[in-house]
Amino acid sequence: MTEVISVRFNNKGKAYFFDPSGLTVKPGEKVVLFGNFSYFWIADRGKMSFKRQDELYSNTGQVGFRATKRVDAKLVLPEAIKCLQVKGK
């Protein structure tokens, strides 16, 4: 396995750094996605619901809420997103 320390690549003169905090990855794994994410569409598929969580915070006298919402996603132009993949030795 490969231990990733950092990844750096240039795009129009800008440098981007990623710190995976000692994450180990196997050769062939995809580690970073970059590109034009405007072609990645996210759509609402349902209503948002809220649930009150009295039991979870009862010891501290607090009230928690849990929200859920059903969404869907689609990459409409696969060429718009590229993936950085780890090479094997």
N, C-alpha and C positions, 0 to 999 in steps of 0.2 A: 504494500500500500504506500501511497505517496502522501507526505504531509505538506499541505499547502501553506506557505508562509504569506504570500501576497500575490496579487495579479495586477499587472499594469499594462494598459494599452493606450495608444493615442488616437484621438478622433478630432480632426480639424484643430490641432494644436493644443487640445485639452488632455490632461492626464487624469485617469480615474483609478482609484486604489480601492481594493476590497480586502478586508481583513477577516478571514474566516475563523479566527480565534483557535488555531490548532486543529481544525477539522481535517480528518484524514479521508482521502478519496481514492477510489480504485481507478486504474487506467481504463479509459473509455467512458467514464462518467461525465455528464454535462454539468458544468459548475457555474456558468454565467450566461445570461441571456441579454442581448443588446440589439437595438434596432429601433424601428419606428413603431412604437406601441399604440399609435392611433388606429392601427389595423387590428388591434385586439379589442373586440367589442364585449362589453359586459351589459347584460340586459336583466331587468327585473322580471321575475316569473311568479311572484306572489306578494301577498301583503306582509308587512312587518308585524311581528307579534312580540309582546312584552309579557314576561312572567315575573311576579314578585317573589323574591327569595328571602322569606322571613327566617327560616330555620338556619340558613348558612351563617348569618350574622347575629343570631340571637344572643350570644354570649357578650357581645360588645354593644348591644342596644342599637345596632344599625340595621338598615333595610337595604337589600341588594336587588337589582333588577337584571334580568337576562333577556336580551333581544335576539331574535332570529329572523332571517329573511332569506327566501329562496331566490337565487340568482343563477344565471347561465352565462357562459363565456364561449367565444369562438374567435379563432384567428382567421380572418377573412382573406388575408394575403400571406401565405406561409413564407414567401421570399422576404417579407419585411422584417423578420426576426432571425437573427443568427445566434448560434450557440457556440460557446467556448468549451471545448472538450479536452480532457486530460489525456496526454499521450502516454503510452506505455514504454517501458525501457526494453 
